[in-house]
Amino acid sequence: RHNPRTAMAPSGSSGASGNISGILALISALGGLAAASLVFHALQSQKDTTDGAKSEEGTTKVHVGNTNSASASSSRHASSSPASPSYTLALIRHRRSVFPKQYTGDSISRTVIEEMLEAAIFAPSHKLTEAWRFVVFESEESRAELGKFMAEQYKSAQEAAGKEVLQAKYDKKLKNSAASSHVLAVVVDTDSPNPAWEEIASVSMAVQNMLLVAAAHNAGAYWSSGSVVGGGVKLDESTLPENCLTTIFNPAWKEILKLSDNQYCLGLVFVGKCKDGMKWPSGKREDISNKTDWR
C-alpha cells in the first residue's frame, strides 16, 4: 500500500474517509483552504487515535483550533479555526503534482473525488457566481474515450502545423487516462456579471482546493492544460481579439464535454492511486523574500 510519509505529512487515505466525511458538513462556514486543512487535521487526529495517544483526562487527543497563545490570532472571532496554522501550512507544502505514469491504474474511492469537489465549491467567488463546472470521467469506457480524443487532437494539431506525429506522445495521451482512477474536466462558465479573467481565477482557486484534498489522501493528482489551449496562441494583449477566450481555447472540447457557448474547459485533473514504494515528490521553491516587497 502506498504510504509516503514525512514528519509533517498527512497520513494515507486508508480509513480516512470516515473522519473526513464527518467534518465536511462544517466547511460551509469556512474558506476553501480551511476546508482542505480541516481534512488534513482530521487525518492527523486519526493518527493520534490509532497510536492510542491519550490526554491527561484519559480521552483521545483531538486538537481543534489554536491551542497556544503563540499561534492564536490577536483578534477574537465568534468561532475558532478548525485547524492550526501549522497543520494548514504543512498540507499546502505536502501538495505535489503526481503524474499519471506514477499511478497504478487502480480505482480510488469515489468518496475522495466527492470530497475534492466539495472543497472546490468553497473557493472565493465574487458575487457568488460559482462559475466552476466539472465533468468527471470515472468509468473505464469514458476514460478510454477521453484518451482517444486527446490523442487524436494531438495528431490533428501536429499535422495541421506540418510537424511529425510522435507515436510516444500519441500513446501517452491514451495511457494517461487509462492509468488514472478519475479524470476531471475543469470548466469555467463566463455567463456572469464578472469579467471572464476573474471567473478563471476563481475556478483556478477551486482546483487548488481539490488538489489539497487529494494530497491529504496521498492520492496522486495532476492539473494539465493539455490540448485545451489552441496551438500557436500567444498571450499578447496587443494581438488578441476582443473575445480572446474564443481564440485561446480549443473549441473541440465543447463537443465532447457538451458545453454551452459561454463555457470553456481550462484543463484536466488526473487523479490516481500511487504506485507502491513511490517516493512522494519534494517541493522546490524560491525563498518568498525574493518575490515580496514590504512597504
N, C-alpha and C positions, 0 to 999 in steps of 0.2 A: 504494500500500500504506500502511496506517495506521502511522505511526511517531512517535507523540507522545513526545518525549524531553525530559528536563530534565537538569541536570548530574549528578544522582544517581539518576535514574530508571532502571529496568530496561530492557533492550533489548527490541525487538519479538519476536513469537513465532516468526518465520520462522527455521527451523533450530535452534530452541531445544530441541525435544523430545528430540533425541538425547542432549544433555547431561543434561537433567533426568531422563529415564528411567533413565540410568546411575547416578544418585545416589539415586533414590528408595528403592533397596534398603537404604540406610543409615538411613532415618528411623525404623525400629523402635527405634533406640537413642536417639531424640531426642524432645523435646516437640513438640506440634503446631506452635507458632510457629516453632521451629527448622527444622521440615521446610519450611515456606514460605520461610524466609530462605535455606535451602540452595538452593532453586530460584533465588532471586534471585542468590546467589553464583555459581551455575553460569552464569547468563546474563552476569554481569559478567565472569567468566573467559573466556567465549566471545568477548566483545567484545575482550578483550586479545589473544586468538588471532587474530581477524580483522584487527586493526590491526597484527599482526606484531610485537607487543611481545616482546622477549627479555630474559632476565635476563643477569647478567654471565657466567654459565656457558654462555650460548647456548641455554638451554631456554626454552620458553614460560612466562610468568608464571602461576602458579596460587597464589593466596593462600588458604590454609586455616588456620582458627583465628586466634588472636590473634598477630600478628607483631611487636608492640611492647609495651614494658612499660607504656606509658600506658593501653592498652586491656585488658591482661591482668588477670585476676582475681587477688586476693591469695591465694585458696585454690587448692590443687592438686587436680586430678581425674585419674582414670585415663585419660580421653581429652579432648582439647580440643574446643571448639565448632567446627563445620564452617564457620561464617560469623562474621565480626566483628560486634561490636555496631553499628558504623556502617552496615554493609550491612543488618542486620536492621531498624534504625530507618528507614532510607531506604525500604525496601519497604513498611513499615507506613504511612509518610507518603504514599507513592505511591498506595496503595489509595484508590479513589474509587467512588461509586455512578455507574454509567454506564447510562442508561435505554434501554429498547428503541427509542425514537424515534431514538436515535443509532446504531442498528445498520443494517447493510446488508441483512440478510436472508440473507446467505451463510452457509454452514456453516463451523465451525471444526473442527479435528481432534478426533476422539474421544479421542485421547491427552490433550488438555488437560483434558477432563472427567474422565477416569480419574485424572489426577494431582490434580485438585481433590478427588475422592472419597478418594484415598489419604491426602491431607493431613488430611481431615476425621476419619478414624478415629484419629488420634493426638492428638485433643483430650483434655483431662483428663476422666477418667471414674471417679467414686467407686465403689469395689468392682469396677471394670472391667465394669460392666453394659453399656457401649457401647449406649446407648439410642437412638442415631441410626438412622434408616431413610431411604432415598431412593428416589423413583420418578423415572426420567429419561424425559422426553418428547423423543424425538430425531427421529422421522420427521415429515414434513410433515403426514401424516394425524393423528397423535396430537396434535400441537401445535394443529392446527385444531380438533380435538375439545375440547381443553382450553380454547381461546379461546372457543368457543361456550358451553361450560359456565359459564365465568366471566361472560360477557355475560348469560346467562340468569339467573344468580344475582343479578347487579346489578339486572336488570329486576324480578325477583320481590321483592327486598328493597325497592325503591322503591315498587312497587305496594302491598305489604303495609303500608308506612308512610304511604300516601296521598300520596306525593311524585311529582313529574314524572320520567319516564324520559327522560334526555337522550341523544339519539342519538349525540352526540360521545363520551360516556362509554361507551356500549354498544359503539361501533365501536372505541374504544381497547382494550377487552378483546380484541377479535379481532386487532387489529393487533400488540399486544404479543407474542402468541405466534407470529404469522406472521413478525415481524421477527427473532425470536431464532433462534439456531442450536440451542440446547437450553434446556429449562425443567426445573428440578429441584425436585420437591416435597420439602420438608423435613419429616420426620415424627419425633415422639418416641414411644417405647414406654414407657408408665408401668407396665408389669407388672414391677415392680422392688422391691427392698428399700429403695430410697432414696425420699425424698419426691419428688413429681411436680415441684415447683419446681426441685429440684436437677438432675433429668434434663433439664428445659427449659434450664437454664443450661449444662449440658454440651453439648447439641445446638447451642445458640447459639454456643458457642466453636468447635464443629466447622465451623459456617458461616463464621466469621471466617477459619479456616484455608483454606477453599475460596476465599474472596474474595481472600486474599493470593496464592494461586497464580494465580488469574485475572489479578490485577494484574501479576504477574511476566511473564505472557504479553502484557500490554497488551490483554487481551480485555475487552470490556465485561461488567460483572456488576452485578446489582441484586437485593437481597433485599427482597421485598414481602410484607406480611401479607395484602394484597388482601382477598378475601372469605372468608378462612378464619375470621375472627372474626365472630361473630353480631352483627347490627346492634343498636345501643342498649345494649350491655353496658357497664356502668360498673364499673371495678375498685375497688369499695368493699368492703372486707373485712366491714363490718357488714351488708351486704345480700346478699353472695354466699352461695349454699348450700354445704354441706359439700363436695360434689363439684363444685367450681366449673368444672372442665375440661369437664364435660358441657354446662354452660350457655354457657361462653365460646366454644367452638369450633363452627363451623358443621358440623352432622352430615352435610350433603350431600357433604362431601369424603370421608367414609368409603366411600361407594359408588363414586365414580369412581376412588379410589385403592386400593380393595379393602383397607381397614384393618380390624383387629380392634377389639374393644370398648375395649381399653386403648391404642390408638394414635390420635394426633391430629396433624393437619397444622398446622405452625407457620408455614408460608409457602412462597413460591416463590422460587427463584433463577433469574433470567433471565440467559442468557449469550449473547453475540453478537459478531460481528466489527464493529469500529467503522468508521464512515464515513471515507473518505479526507479528510484535512485537518481532521478533528475535533480541536479543542483539548482536551487532557486536562484535566479539571476541577482546579481548585486547591482545597486544603483550607483551611477556616476553622475554627479552634478557639480558645477562650479559653485564656489562659495557665494552665497547670496549677496555678500558685501560688494562683490564685483558688479552687481546689477541693481544696486539700490542707492538712491540719492536721498539722504536725510536732510530735511530743511526745517 
